[in-house]
Amino acid sequence: MGQIKVSSTNFENKKIMNDACPEVYAASILGTQWTLAICSYLVLGKHRFSELRKKIPGITERMLTLKLRELEQQKIVKRTVYAEVPLRVEYELTKIGKDLEPLIRQLETWGKKHKKLMGA
């Protein structure tokens, strides 16, 4: 996974847009297919890592781990570890994460309409 160089013009442009436009800022957080897919399933409630892995076709364990960590750092997802044998870890949306539900539902509706329009 590549990072944008802090000294690049592209980095500066993204920073300026994120600061100036809340919509762009939100899209930069949710803009990947994996992040949106994870949040879409967590809107339904708590899930274990293995459940998310099974529900999201094509995602690798490494990518799921990375995206869950990112979402946790952004305070969108809460990770709860239960001291059991075997260890049980559950992921759920935080309060700010739950605020995404109407947006996710609207994207779902729009996506279905657009797919139909495109004949897919």
DRENMI-616241 format. One record per residue: residue in one letter; x, y, z of N, C-alpha, C, O in turn. Coordinates in steps of 0.05 Angstrom, whole numbers, plus 32768, in hexadecimal, padded with zeros to 4 digits. Example, Ala and Ser with C-alpha at 12.3 -4.5 7.8 and 13.67 -1.06 7.14 Angstrom:
A81087F8E809C80F67FA6809C81087FBE809C811D7FBE80A9S81017FD3808E81117FEB808F81028001809D810C801780A1
***
This chain:
M80117FE980008000800080008012801980008022801C8012G800E80297FEC801F80417FEB801380597FFA7FFB805D7FFBQ802580688004801E80818012802680988000803980967FF0I801680AE8001801D80C67FF2803380D48002803180D8801AK804780DD7FF3805D80EC800080528106800B804481157FFDV805A810D80248050812580318059813E8022804C81528023S8070813C8014807A81538006806E81567FEA807581697FDBS805C81447FE1805281467FC6803B815A7FC3802D81607FD7T803781637FAB802181757FA5800681677FA97FF381737FB2N8005814D7FA27FED813D7FA57FE4813D7FC37FCD81407FC9F7FF881397FD57FF281397FF27FE781547FFA7FD381558009E7FF381697FF17FEA81847FF87FCD81897FEE7FBD81957FFCN7FC881817FD57FAD81857FCA7F9881767FDA7F8381807FDFK7F9F815D7FE17F8C814D7FF17F878159800C7F70815A8016K7F9C816380187F99817080337F88818980317F76818D8042I7F8C8199801D7F7C81B280197F5F81AB80147F4D81B78020M7F5A819780037F3E818F7FFE7F31818380177F1A8189801DN7F3F817280267F348167803F7F2E817D80537F1A817B8061D7F3E819180547F3A81A780677F2281B9805E7F1381C3806FA7F2081BD80447F0C81CF803A7EF081C380357EDC81D18036C7EEF81A980317ED6819D80297ED08184803A7EDD81708037P7EBC8185804C7EB6816F805D7EAE8156804E7EB2813F8057E7EA2815980367E9A814280267EB28133801C7EB2811B801BV7EC6814280137EDF8136800A7EED812880217EF88112801EY7EED813480387EF9812880507EEB810D80567EF980F9805BA7ED1810D80567EC280F4805C7EC880DF80467ECB80C8804DA7EC880E7802D7ECE80D580177EEA80C9801A7EEF80B28012S7EFD80D980247F1880CF80277F1A80B9803C7F2B80A8803BI7F0880BA804F7F0780A580647EF9808C805A7F028076805EL7EE28090804D7ED1807A80457ED5807180287EC8805F801EG7EE8807E801A7EEB807C7FFE7EF480617FF37EF3805D7FDBT7EFD804F80037F0680357FF87EF080217FFA7EDE8022800CQ7EF0800E7FE77EDB7FF97FE77EDB7FE980017EC67FE2800BW7EF27FE4800C7EF47FD380247EE87FE2803C7EDA7FD6804CT7EEF7FFB803F7EE5800A80567EC7800C80567EBA8007806AL7EBC8011803F7E9F8013803C7E917FF880417E7C7FF7804EA7E9D7FE380377E927FC8803B7E927FC180587E7E7FB68063I7EA87FC680667EAA7FC080837E957FCF80927E877FC480A3C7E927FE9808D7E7E7FF9809B7E627FF080947E507FF080A6S7E5D7FE7807C7E437FDE80747E3A7FC580847E237FC3808CY7E4D7FB380897E477F9C809A7E457FA380B77E347F9880C6L7E557FB580C17E557FBC80DD7E3C7FCD80E47E347FCF80FBV7E2F7FD980D07E167FE780D57E017FD380DF7DEF7FDA80EEL7E047FBA80D77DF17FA580DF7DF67F9C80FC7DE57F8E8107G7E0D7FA281087E137F9B81237E307F9181267E407F928113K7E367F87813E7E517F7D81437E587F6581327E477F54812BH7E717F64812A7E7B7F4D811A7E977F4581247EA77F56812CR7E9D7F2C81227EB87F2281277EC87F25810E7EBC7F2780F8F7EE27F2481107EF47F2780F97EED7F1280E47EEA7F1880CCS7EEA7EF980ED7EE57EE380DA7ECA7EE680CB7EC87EDF80B4E7EB67EF280D97E9C7EF780CC7E9F7F0C80B67E947F0980A0L7EAE7F2180BC7EB27F3680A87EC27F2B80907EBB7F318079R7ED67F1B80967EE67F0F80817ED57EFE806E7ED97EFF8055K7EC27EEF80797EB17EDE80687E9D7EEF80587E967EE78042K7E947F0580637E7F7F1480567E897F2780407E7B7F2F802FI7EA37F2D80427EAE7F40802E7EC07F30801A7ED77F2B8020P7EB57F2A80037EC47F197FF07EDC7F287FE57EDB7F407FDEG7EF27F1A7FE47F0A7F257FD87F1D7F347FEB7F347F3A7FE3I7F147F3A80037F267F4880157F397F3480227F317F1E802AT7F527F3C80247F657F2B80327F657F3080507F5B7F458059E7F707F1E805F7F717F22807C7F827F3B80827F7B7F4A8094R7F977F3E80747FA97F5680797F9A7F7080737F9B7F828083M7F8B7F71805D7F7D7F8980567F677F8F806B7F627FA58073L7F587F7A80737F437F7D80877F4F7F8780A17F447F9980AET7F657F7C80A97F737F8580C27F7B7FA380BF7F767FB280D2L7F877FAA80A97F907FC680A57F787FD980A57F797FEE80B2K7F637FD280977F4B7FE480967F3D7FE680B17F347FFC80B9L7F3C7FD080C07F2F7FD180DB7F407FE380ED7F357FF280FDR7F5A7FE180EB7F6C7FF280FC7F68800F80F47F6780208106E7F67801580DA7F62803180D27F48803B80DD7F47805280E7L7F33802B80DA7F19803480E37F18803781027F0A8048810CE7F288027810F7F2A802A812D7F39804481347F3180528146Q7F4E804A81257F5D8062812A7F4C807B81247F4F80908131Q7F3A807981117F29808F81097F108090811B7EFE80A18117K7F0F807F812F7EF9807D81427EDE807781357EC98080813FI7EDE806881207EC6805F81127EBE8043811B7EA7803D811DV7ED2803381227ECE8018812B7EDA801481467EEF801F814DK7ECC800581577ED57FFD81717EDC7FE081717ECD7FCF8168R7EF37FD9817C7EFD7FBE817E7EFB7FB5819B7F067FC281ADT7EED7F9F81A07EEA7F9581BB7EF67F7981BC7EEF7F6781ADV7F097F7581CF7F177F5B81D37F0B7F4F81EC7F0B7F5B8201Y7F027F3681EA7EF87F2782007F0D7F1382097F177F0381F9A7F137F1382237F277F01822E7F1B7EE582317F147EDC8247E7F1A7ED7821B7F107EBC821A7F247EAA820B7F367EB481FFV7F207E91820E7F317E7E81FF7F1F7E6E81ED7F0E7E6081F7P7F217E7081D27F337E8281C47F2A7E9F81C67F137EA681CCL7F3E7EB181C27F397ECE81C37F227ED681B07F227ECD8199R7F107EE781BA7EFA7EF081A97EFD7F0E81A67F007F1D81B9V7EFC7F18818D7EFE7F3481867EE67F3B81757EE07F2E8161E7ED87F51817D7EC17F5A816E7EC57F7781667ED27F878174Y7EBA7F7E814F7EBC7F9981447E9F7FA481417E8D7F958139E7E9C7FBD81487E827FCA81457E877FE8813F7E9D7FF38144L7E737FF581357E758011812F7E73802181497E63801A815BT7E818037814A7E7F804981607E67805B815B7E5980588147K7E62806E816C7E4B808081687E4F8090814E7E3C8091813EI7E66809B81487E6A80A9812F7E69809681187E61809E8102G7E71807D811C7E6F806981067E52806281007E4B805E80E9K7E41806181157E25805B81117E17807181027E02806D80F5D7E22808981037E1680A080F47E19809C80D67E0C80AA80C7L7E29808980CE7E2D808280B17E15807380A67E128071808DE7E05806780B77DF0805580AD7DDE806180977DDA80558082P7DD3807A809C7DC2808580867DD18089806C7DC780858056L7DEA8091806E7DFB809580577E00807B80487DFE807A8030I7E06806680577E0A804C804B7DF18042803D7DF280368028R7DDA8046804A7DC0803D803E7DBB804D80247DB280418011Q7DC1806780257DBD8077800C7DCF806E7FF67DC7806D7FDFL7DE880687FFD7DFB805E7FE97DF280437FDD7DF4803E7FC5E7DE680327FEE7DDC80197FE57DC5801D7FD17DC580117FBCT7DB2802E7FD87D9C80347FC77DA580417FAC7D9C80387F97W7DB780547FAE7DC280617F967DD1804C7F857DCD804C7F6CG7DE1803B7F917DF080277F827DDE80147F737DE4800D7F5CK7DC8800C7F807DB57FFA7F727DA880077F5A7DA67FFC7F45K7DA080217F5E7D9480307F487DA880347F317DA080307F19H7DC1803A7F377DD4803F7F227DDB80257F147DDE80267EFBK7DDE800F7F227DE37FF67F157DCD7FEF7F017DD27FE57EEBK7DB47FF47F0A7D9D7FEE7EF87D9E80007EE07D9A7FF77EC9L7DA580197EE47DA7802C7ECD7DBC80237EBA7DB980267EA1M7DD280197EC47DE980107EB37DE57FF47EA87DF57FEB7E98G7DCF7FE77EAF7DC97FCC7EA57DDA7FB77EB17DDE7FA17EA6A7DE57FBC7EC97DF67FA87ED67DE67F967EE87DF17F847EF5
***
